[in-house]
Amino acid sequence: MVAVPDGLKAWELLKGRPHNVDLILTEVDLPSISGYALLTLIMEHEICKNIPVISMIPKINVLAAMKFSSFVNNTTSN
């Protein structure tokens, strides 16, 4: 398990060694780049796109949850 302080550091670490990652646990609200941007980078990467992602939304934020769900549905349908 590896923890990083922000989305950009997560992406740098992930793209540097994607074969060592079994699961990505992230938040939607991240410093540096958003969880949406991180998910986009992951899904566009040939190896990383196959790694399961669990994204957490802080507190109970129904609007953010709906936006994230819509984002994932639109990205995966392409």
C-alpha positions in Angstrom: 0.0 0.0 0.0 1.2 3.5 -0.9 -0.3 6.8 0.2 0.4 10.1 -1.6 -0.6 13.6 -0.6 -2.2 14.7 -3.9 -3.5 13.6 -7.3 -0.5 14.6 -9.3 1.9 12.6 -7.1 -0.5 9.7 -7.4 -0.5 9.9 -11.2 3.4 10.1 -11.3 3.7 7.1 -9.0 1.1 5.1 -10.9 2.4 5.7 -14.4 5.9 4.9 -13.2 4.9 1.4 -12.0 1.4 0.4 -13.1 2.2 -3.3 -12.9 2.7 -3.0 -9.2 -0.8 -1.6 -8.5 -3.8 -3.9 -7.9 -6.4 -1.2 -6.8 -6.6 2.6 -6.7 -8.5 4.2 -3.8 -8.9 7.9 -4.3 -11.1 10.9 -3.5 -12.9 13.2 -5.9 -11.6 16.3 -4.2 -7.8 16.1 -4.5 -5.0 18.8 -4.3 -3.1 19.4 -7.6 -5.5 17.6 -10.0 -9.0 16.6 -9.3 -10.2 13.0 -9.0 -11.9 13.5 -12.3 -8.7 14.4 -14.0 -6.9 11.5 -12.3 -9.5 9.1 -13.5 -9.2 10.5 -17.0 -5.5 10.0 -17.0 -5.9 6.4 -15.7 -8.5 5.5 -18.3 -6.4 6.9 -21.1 -3.3 4.9 -20.1 -3.1 1.5 -21.8 -2.0 -0.4 -18.7 -3.6 1.7 -15.9 -7.1 1.6 -17.5 -7.5 -2.0 -16.3 -6.8 -1.3 -12.7 -10.0 -1.1 -10.5 -10.7 2.4 -9.1 -12.7 3.2 -6.0 -13.4 6.9 -5.7 -14.7 8.3 -2.4 -16.7 11.5 -2.1 -16.2 13.3 1.2 -19.2 13.5 3.5 -22.6 13.0 1.9 -22.5 15.0 -1.3 -25.2 13.7 -3.6 -24.5 16.2 -6.4 -20.8 15.2 -6.5 -21.8 11.5 -6.5 -24.2 12.1 -9.4 -21.6 14.1 -11.4 -18.9 11.4 -10.8 -21.3 8.6 -11.8 -22.2 10.5 -15.0 -18.5 11.2 -15.7 -17.6 7.5 -15.4 -20.6 6.4 -17.5 -19.7 8.8 -20.3 -16.0 7.8 -20.2 -16.5 4.1 -20.2 -19.1 4.2 -23.0 -16.5 5.6 -25.5 
